[in-house]
Each structure stands twice: as C-alpha cells, then as structure tokens.
Amino acid sequence: MSHHDIDENHVTAPPKEDLVSRLKKRVANHPIGASIIIITAVVIALSQAVPPIVSFYEYLTAKSSDTDYLDDENFKIGQREYFHGNDDEAAYVAYLAAANDENPLAQAAVAKFLWRGLIGPKDEDGAQYWATKALPQLNRLVAVDHAEALYTLGWLTNNGVGVAKDEKKAISLYERAAWKGVAWAQTNLGTIYEAGENLPKDAVKAEYFYTLAANQGYVPAQYELALLYKYGDDGVLIDLAAAMNLFTLAANKGDADAQYHLGDMYRFGKGAEIDLEKAVHFYTLAAEQGHDNAQWSLAYCYSHAIGVEQNLQRAFELYTLSANQGNSSAQNNLAIMYANGQGVEQDQVKANQLYQLAADQGDATAQNNLGVNHEIGKGLPVDLKKALALYMQAAEQAHASAQINVGIFYRYGKGVEQSDEKAAEYYALAAAQNDAEGQTLLGELYQFGKGVEKDNEKAVDLYKRAHAQSFPRGSMRLGAAYLYGRGGLEKDEVKAKTLIESALTSEEQLSHWLLSILYGNKESALYDETLNLTHLKAAAESGHFCAQNNYGVYLEENAPENTKEAVTWYAKAASQGHKRGLNNFIAQVELGNATESDIVLVRDYYLEQARKQNIRANLVLADWHNRGVIVEKDIMKSVSYFFEAKKLGSDEADEKIAAVLTPQHTFAATCPTGI
C-alpha cells in the first residue's frame, strides 16, 4: 500500500506575506536604503500629539525656505526614475548630474548607490567621497528639520559613510524625520509595529499609522491596512468589508499586490459575493504587471475552468512565467503539466527538474511529489531513502499527504525499520488536519490494535469523519462496522450494503470481499448466492488474497472440471502470503494438479521474501526442502533456512531443526528367528 497521488498547489486564500519581508522589500526601493528598518524601529517613542500630515508627493516636491534642492530638475528626474520608473541607471545619471551641481541630497544619493552597488560593483571609496562632499550642506539642512536631509544623514551615520558610524545619533535623526508626518514613513512604522521587529508588537499602533498614511491616498498604506483588516491581529478585528474597500482603492491605482488580493477575495467570497469572473479580471491585471502569485493563480483558473473557459495552453504559459520568477507553487504545478502532457509535450525529466527546484525552496507539496517519484521510480531511479527524506521534510511542514506517506513507510517497513507505533503517530498528524485518508488509516490501526491499543469505538469515530468527507475507504470501513455491529454500532446490513457499495469504484478489493460476505450469509435477509459468487470472484480478480483462496475452494468443491483454475487461484493467494491458500496449493501440488507456472509463482514469492529476511518465508522454504515439495529435497538447505529463521527471531526453529536432524529408525514387523 502507498499513497501515490501527485498534489497540485491549490489556489486558496493566500497566507499573509511575512511583514518584515514586505517592509524590507519596500524600503529597498527607497534610495535611503534598507537600514531604515532597524533604525526607525528603535527610535519610535510616540507621544500623545499627532504630527502634522503632508502627502508623500507634497513632501518630495515642496519648496523649502532653506533650499531649492528638491526642485532641482535632475534631482527630481532621479527621484522619478528611481521610485516610479524602476530604472536605476537613469536615476543614477540624473542624481550624478545634480550632485555635480552641488546638490547635497543628490550627492548623498550617489553615495548610497555606490555603497550598495546598485549600478555595478560596490564602491566604498566612491561612496565615502560623495558622502563627505554632501555632509556640510546636509548638516545645515538637518538643523532646520529638513525631512529628506534627516533621512539621508541618518542613513549615512548608521552605515558610517562619510561620517563616523554612530547608531545612537542615527536613531535620533530618524526619530526627528518620523515626526515630519511623511506617509511613506508612517506606513513603515505601521509595518514595524505589526511585525514586532525591534519593537514590542502593537497591531493597534500599526493600524493608527496605516490609517494616517492611507487617508492621504498613499497606496502602500492602503494595501497594508487592507491586509491587517483581512487577517486581523491582536486588538484589530477582521473587517473584510473594510479590507475590500481598501484593496479596491489600491487596485484601482494599479497596485499589483492589491489586485492579486482583490482577485482572491472575489474568488473565495471574502468581503463580497463570490464572483469568479471578477476574480479572473483582477488576477489578470496583476499578472500583466508580472505579479508571480497572480500569474500562478490565473494559471490555476485556466487549468480548472474557474471563471474562464479551460485553456491548458494558457495555463502552461502563465505557470511558466510565474515559475521563471521562482514561484515554487507554479514550479510544482508546471511540473504536473509536463508529467501529464497537459498544454505541452509530456516530459517526465523536465517535470522532476521542476519538482526539485520547488522542493529546494522548501515547497512541501513539491517535496512530497518528488518523494513519490523517487519511491516508484517515475523518471528517477527507485530510492526509498531519498523518498523518505523528502516525505519527512514535507511532513515537518504539516503536509498531510507527506505525513501519510511517512506513516505508510513505517507501517510496512519501506526503507525504514517497521514500526506500527510510528505509523500511528504520522497518521494521527494527518487525521488532526481533518485529512480523510489519515483518519481512515489511523482508524484501521485502532480497529486491529496495531501500534495503538485496540479500540473499535475510536476506529468507528474516525471512519465516520472520513465518510463525512466522502472518502471511499472510510465509507467502506464504516460499512464493515455496520456489517459486524462493531464499535458501538448496531448491526445494520442495509446501511452496510449502502456504504460498501459507495466505495466499489475506488476500493474494489475490500468492497467486493465485504459484499461477498454480506450476500453469502445464509441467515441474512440479503442472502443471494449469485451476488455472493459475483462479488467473491470480483474480489479475487482485483487481488484480494482471501477471496482468491475462497474462490478456489468454491471451484474445487462445486466444479471439479475447473480444478486447474482453482489451483491457480490458490497459487495467487499463496504468492501474497496467504497461509490457507499456501496449504491448499501444496495439497494440489502433491496431487499433481499444479502447473509449472503456478509453482514458479509461489516459489519465487517465498524466495524473494526470504531474501527480505521474512521469518515465515524461511520456515516455509526449510519445510519444502525437508519434504522435497516445490523445490528439491535437500536436508542441508532445509537446516540452513531453519537456522536463518532462528537468527531472525523464530521461536519454533530449534524444534524444527532437531526434528530434521533426528535419525528416522524403521523397525521390522517380525523378528527373524535363529539369530
């Protein structure tokens, strides 16, 4: 048994992106640099007064009585290209021109570009030169609380560029800048408070700062406040309607992150009625801006005909765009398209490469899928150790399918020492996530007392939970509980029949077997000899070894002309380790009714099991060699197999060895006379 389903990464309500990562990403796009995150966090000590508010645009472009540096045309071009054009080279050229005109803000900007290596290799000497040139004028501007100068000198001081490194002084400079009421600063303060990065976490203060900036129409603040209301936090209740409004404001201004989340809210009916067409619309807007999560979500919609006609070619294209940006969910789903030949020519090698890329990023679904392929040898050599390692990595991230796969490995001793206790532990982890397969497999352990104390009531409860999710095996096991009146249930053959039949399509072996028992009970109102035989044969054909043996018995007893066929069914049961099937088969071998192919099937099975250090297989082979059945009579080989069974822990091997080695004396019926 194994769980070999390949999982897609499904488009669900997206998890909230790490706040610190979002802050670093945004601050990295500001010429002051990433150090603002740490410095600003340390310096915030709010008073009761509310700072005067000006818009970010006004802040950047307002004239100062002390300087016209912000009005410098080249400086403005640098700001525009850096903030809005995403063109570092054009921004640097403009800043450099302004710097050569003795603009201290531009000189500091050039220093930061060189220090951070934004346009080439890091150049600390060049950075020190330009920072030193800027310092006299920067100090004059700082003296009159010039906001841009405060930010800039704070950055230089924190990094020790052109001035001695002094974190305390930098803190003071950033604190003064924070009081200027700049929307960009307010937004980042909110993010710092929300994340608890270098400050005590305070979602209410985060809400306050986001609101100040959002009310100025600052898009990043609208987006952050929308996220806060979407997910909620300590002291801030979830408010999906407010989140919807804020996402809409930001999305309408072209913010790709907001467009993506707005698509999500329409997709899952959060803050609005489900509207799949609108979801696709907003995913499309964000995807067209290169938003990797939106590309992945839109690809999923095209793949599954959600809000749009199914188009596997378009899904493949979008998954590729997202995967090329390193999106692990897209890489996993693109791998599935290559594996299945959906929208592209089938290519298992390419699929495994993509699984590996995603797995290397820690994508649990890809780790599980790659583990499956290592286990079954799909485009890769069979490697149970690698498979288990990948399953374990995914299981540690609470991936339910991986937890089940680890449990199966322990349950059946695949690449690891067999342990029902460990199997139960991992099945329980999946069951706790309401995974129907995990619930069913754990229920089976409780039913049979494997790795846990036998408890039919717990088993039935787990089967009921799995059945409630329409999981066929769970329904079948619940049906069996009704069939036998197990786990506190009253025996109810009608319920049993309904439940078991519902699982026929996917659980053929056990379902047919249980139905054969149901219809074969002569004391039941449902007794039907024809249906009993029909399901018994179907169970045998689908591989159920008890059914194979019993169908063989039926043929032998009721159709002597089909004895050869009966022996073949015994052989099939025996080749799966069924004891009665083996006994029946050996009896037919001794009667000369077994074909050579049946003998080879059974012999090879036990030889293979003996190589796998199976105790019973060694005992069986020892007995065969002692009797000369199936294999040649060879006492030494018989003893050798018995000794191997003893070494593996058999309690009966010593007695068997003694019996084989004890001389067999024959006594004459009469004693000759005259001697």
Helices and strands as residue ranges (DSSP letters): H 19-28, H 36-43, H 56-61, G 69-71, H 73-80, I 81-85, H 88-100, H 104-116, H 124-143, H 147-159, H 167-178, H 183-195, H 203-214, H 219-231, H 240-252, H 256-268, H 276-288, H 292-304, H 312-324, H 328-340, H 348-360, H 364-376, H 384-395, H 400-412, H 420-432, H 436-448, H 456-467, H 472-484, H 493-501, H 508-520, H 529-541, H 545-558, G 560-562, H 563-574, H 579-590, H 596-611, H 615-627, H 635-647, H 653-661
